[in-house]
């Protein structure tokens, strides 16, 4: 009987560690996704249309998202719009204060993201 209890306790402990790491991985993926979506918006890509096309493509391939995932995606899109609006307002106020108006709109997306990938420094070990 005590062997079963010990086995279950060990399994619960291991699974809790795995759950913690999965949550951390999801946060990393979420952050990367938001950064790329913002970069696409800065480059003038209609991210709403892009996400809709991806969702339609997944549905055609039989790998549609659940309602919860769709809701999270919509929330991310809304956050991205708000961030873009804030950046545009900031950019407009900078131009009005005497800047020549050149900025991230002329930069390449690869240049925008260059040097920001710190995933090599992340420790993905589960313990």
Beta strands, then each sheet from edge to edge (+ up, - down):
end
